[in-house]
Amino acid sequence: KAGVTQTPRYLIKTRGQQVTLSCSPISGHRSVSWYQQTPGQGLQFLFEYFSETQRNKGNFPGRFSGRQFSNSRSEMNVSTLELGDSALYLCASSLEARGTGELFFGEGSRLTVL
Amino acid sequence: EDQVTQSPEALRLQEGESSSLNCSYTVSGLRGLFWYRQDPGKGPEFLFTLYSAGEEKEKERLKATLTKKESFLHITAPKPEDSATYLCAVQWGRLVFGKGTKLTVNP
């Protein structure tokens, strides 16, 4: 059974650019969550999608957005990149929406903003 | 405001030296407390779920326990391969993570 796949694994951008990250959940999983991980703040919740609907959103500015497609694949976008957006972005999938903390994480997309 | 606090931030053990990691939380009405393990360059890997005070879960050298205000991850006779960052998380609608304890087990 394939795990959660995130692409790209590494990317470098400059301030002001935008970036799109992709996540393919485990087959059959309909819930996808996104987290930002930095050394100072740890893992911070960005948003959660279930059946193409955003169910929950963290405390991030509107520059951070996401969506989920009918096949459960998800993308997140960050516009007008800032230096502080440099982080590991983790996607996690689960069978159900909320209700369970048993998440299956991908290996992440490491974004560096110069 | 920190809702989930893990201590210590880092812990070094000798192989075979047992110890415990702590996770404390401040919100009532806990819907679940979860432990994850994260290796460098990888995403977190689920270990345990605890729902009510007094509950315990075990897996190999790890045992997780839960009280009304905190959880402990006990590591018995650790091996170098247990070296990782251990994260706890609590569920308040969404999952809120602590900053983790980085465990290093020296041979």
Chai-1 contact restraints between the chains, C-beta under 6 A:
chainA,res_idxA,chainB,res_idxB,connection_type,confidence,min_distance_angstrom,max_distance_angstrom,comment,restraint_id
A,G42,B,F97,contact,1.0,0.0,6.0,A-B,restraint_1
A,G42,B,K99,contact,1.0,0.0,6.0,A-B,restraint_2
A,L43,B,F97,contact,1.0,0.0,6.0,A-B,restraint_3
A,F45,B,R94,contact,1.0,0.0,6.0,A-B,restraint_4
A,N56,B,R94,contact,1.0,0.0,6.0,A-B,restraint_5
A,L90,B,G43,contact,1.0,0.0,6.0,A-B,restraint_6
A,G101,B,G32,contact,1.0,0.0,6.0,A-B,restraint_7
A,G101,B,F34,contact,1.0,0.0,6.0,A-B,restraint_8
A,G101,B,A89,contact,1.0,0.0,6.0,A-B,restraint_9
A,G101,B,Q91,contact,1.0,0.0,6.0,A-B,restraint_10
A,G101,B,L95,contact,1.0,0.0,6.0,A-B,restraint_11
A,E102,B,F46,contact,1.0,0.0,6.0,A-B,restraint_12
A,F105,B,G43,contact,1.0,0.0,6.0,A-B,restraint_13
A,F105,B,P44,contact,1.0,0.0,6.0,A-B,restraint_14
A,G106,B,G43,contact,1.0,0.0,6.0,A-B,restraint_15
A,E107,B,K42,contact,1.0,0.0,6.0,A-B,restraint_16
A,E107,B,G43,contact,1.0,0.0,6.0,A-B,restraint_17
A,G108,B,G43,contact,1.0,0.0,6.0,A-B,restraint_18
